[in-house]
Amino acid sequence: MERVSLLSADHDGVIKLILDEDEAEMISRSSLVGSANEKLSMFKFSGDHLEISFRASFVADAIRANKSEDVTIAFIGEMKPFVVRNDKDDSIDMLVTPLRA
C-alpha cells in the first residue's frame, strides 16, 4: 500500500482497491509522475466485484494499530465506510471512510 501511494502525490495518497474473488489490486495515478499497480498475493475475498478508493495512510495506520500480520477488512459496499480488525483481538475496530476518486 505504501509503495503504491508514493506515486499519488497530487491526490494526497489516495489509492483505488479493486477486489474480485481471484484478484486484488491496488492502483494509484498521478498526472505528473505516472501510475503504480500492486497485486496482492495473500488475500481472501468473498462477494461481488468491489472498487473503492481511500487514503492509503489511514488504512496503513489502522493495520499497524491492530499489531498483527493478519487483519480483516470488512466492506459493506462501494462508497460505504469499512472496518479494519484483528480477528485475534476484538478490542480494536478501526473505521475508515472511502473517498470519491
Number of C-alpha atoms within 10 A of each C-alpha: 20 11 13 20 25 19 24 24 15 12 15 13 21 26 28 23 20 16 21 15 13 10 15 19 16 22 20 25 22 16 11 10 12 10 15 17 18 14 12 13 10 8 13 13 15 9 11 10 13 15 16 21 20 20 20 24 16 15 20 13 11 21 20 11 15 21 12 13 8 14 17 15 17 13 15 11 14 15 15 12 16 19 17 21 24 21 14 10 11 9 9 14 18 17 15 17 15 16 16 10 10
